[in-house]
Amino acid sequence: MARKSKEEAEQTRRLILDTAMKVFSEKGLAKTTLANIATTAGLTRGAIYWHFKDKADLLDALWKAQSPELQQAIHTTQHLDGIELKKGMLNIGQVLLVEMHDNPEMKMIMQLSFQCFADESLRTNFVEQSQEDRAQLLAAMECLHDSGWLHNHLTPQVAATIFESLLTGICEQWLMYGMPARSDAEIESYLRSLSLALFVE
């Protein structure tokens, strides 16, 4: 019975995530409430709050659920150091940019993430939800700094900011001005620029 309950809970969570993606894409982040999602999914608001404490928590879960490849690339870096960690960080960038081209859900999640910054409360909550990811990125940069792979003038904090800013900036440009045709050479150029900005050759 316990196993069935756990399976049912996971099915409900999956239903909430799928429904949230649909409603967010139709109404936008600001105009969507958890009550809207509950109604569309045929659930009570209590069922939503059992799994997610607020929209920021739900958005964070959508981010993690929509790209297993990206999550795996991020997870892998936890077990690397030295030049292999450097390669792993660049792989995260490559996977993210490829996913933006190939995965419509990733594109939608990125759009929603940018929308959350228009609402101060939602922005604050989303940033709080992202603290674990930020801490992991900072830890990676500290490891690269300590092993001599970051440029001397960079602190781990600055390197983490550059890493995030370049990648999210590319994604924002693509969303604002239209997604360009998929080009492995263009993606390689972005990654080369990222590597030159951060890492010792």
N, C-alpha and C positions, 0 to 999 in steps of 0.2 A: 504493500500500500504506500509506504514511504517513497519507493522508487517512482510509483505512478504519480504521486503528488509533485515530486521534483520535476518529472517530465512535463506535467501539466503547467507548472509554474514557468518552465522554460518556454513552452509553447505560447503562453500568455505574454511573456516578455518579448518573444519574437513577433507576435501579433502587434504589440504596442509599437515596436520599432518600425515595422513595415507600414503601419498606419500613420505613424508620425511623419515618416518620409513623404508619404502621399499628401497629407494635410499641409505640412510645411511647404511643399512645392506648389500647392494650389493657393494657399492663403498668405504665405510669407511667415517669417518667424514671429514678428511683432504681433500680428493679428491672430495668431493661433494660440489657443489656450489648451491646457491639459484636459479641460472638460470637452473641448471640440474633438480631441483625439479619442477620448473615452467614448463619446457618443458614436463617432464613426466606426470605432472598433467593436461596438456593442458591449462595452464594459462599463463598470462604475468608476467614478473618480478614485474611489478607494483602491481599486485594482491598479490604477496608474501609480498612485502614491506608494503602494506596496513595493513597486519596483524602482521608481525614480522619485527623487525628492523635489525636483523642479525641472523647468525646461532646459536649464544649463546642464543638468545631470543627464537628461535625455539626449541632448545634443552631443555630449561627450561620448555617450554609449553608441550613438549612431556613427560618430567618427571612428570609433574602434571596431565597429561591426562591419562597416562597408568595405574595408580593404584589408583582408587577412594578410595579403602580401606585404603591405606596408607595416602592419603590426609585427610580422615575423622579422622584417628587416630591422626594425627598431629593437626588438627583443634580442636578436642575435648580437648586437653591439655590446650588450651587458657582459658577454663572455670573451670580449676581445681586448687587446691592448696593442700599443705600438703601431706599426704600419698597417696591421690587419684592422685595427680600430679606425684608422684613417680611411682605409678602403671601405669599411662598413658604413661610416658616416656618409661618404659619397654615394654608396649604394642606396641609402635612405633617400637621398635627393633624387637619384635616378628613378627609383620606384615611385616616388610621389609624382614626379613630372609625367612619367608614363601612365600612371593611373589617372591623372587628370585628363589625358587624351582618351584612354581606353575604357574608363569606368564612369558611366553617367552618374552613378550614385556618389562617387567621389567628387565630381564636379558640383553636384547639388549640395553636398555637405560643406564644401569650401564656400559656396555662396551663402549658405546659412550661417557659417562661422563669421563671415564678414558682416552679415546683417546684425548679429548680436551686439556689435560695437555701437550701434545707434541707440541702444537702450542701456542706460548707466547701470541699472540693477542687474540686467541680464549679462552685461559685460563683466561686472564684478564677479557674479556667480560663475560665469564661464571660465574666467581667469583662475578662480579658486579650484574649479574642477580640473584645470590643466596643470596644476602645480606639480603633480607627480611626473608628467611628461617633461616639464621644464627642469625639474631636479635631475632627471635621468640625462637630459641633454647636457646640463652643466657638469655632471659627473664625468661624462665622456670627454668634455673639453678639458676638465682638470687633469684627467689621465693623459690626454695628448700633450697638455702643457708640461706635465711632470716628466714625460718621456722625450721632450724636445721636438715634438712634431708641429707645435704651433709657432708662428713667427714670434720673435722675441718681444715685439712691441704689443702683443695681444695678451690680455688677461683672459682666463676662461669665460668670464662674464661677457666680455666684449665679443669673443669668438662665438659664443652661443647666440648672441643677439644678431651678429652678422649672418650666421647660418640660417636662423629662422627668417630674418628679414629678406634675404635674397630669394629664398624658396617661396615664401608666401607672397613676396612682391611679384615674382614671375606669374604665379597663379592668379593674382589680382589683375595683372595686366591682361592676361588671357581672358578672364571673365569680363573685363570692361570693354575690350576692343575686339573680342572674338577669338575663338580658339584657332590657332594656325594649323595648317596641315601637319600631320605627324612627321617629324624629321628627327631621326636618330642623331644626325650631325648637329642639329640645333641644340638638342638636349645635351650632347657631349660638350658643346661650347659653353653652355651654362655651368655644367659641372666643372669644366676646366677653370672657368672664372672663379667659381666657389673655392676650388682647391688652391688657386693662386692667392686668393684673398686670405686664406687661413693657414695653409699648411706649408711646411718646409718640403722642398722637393727631394 
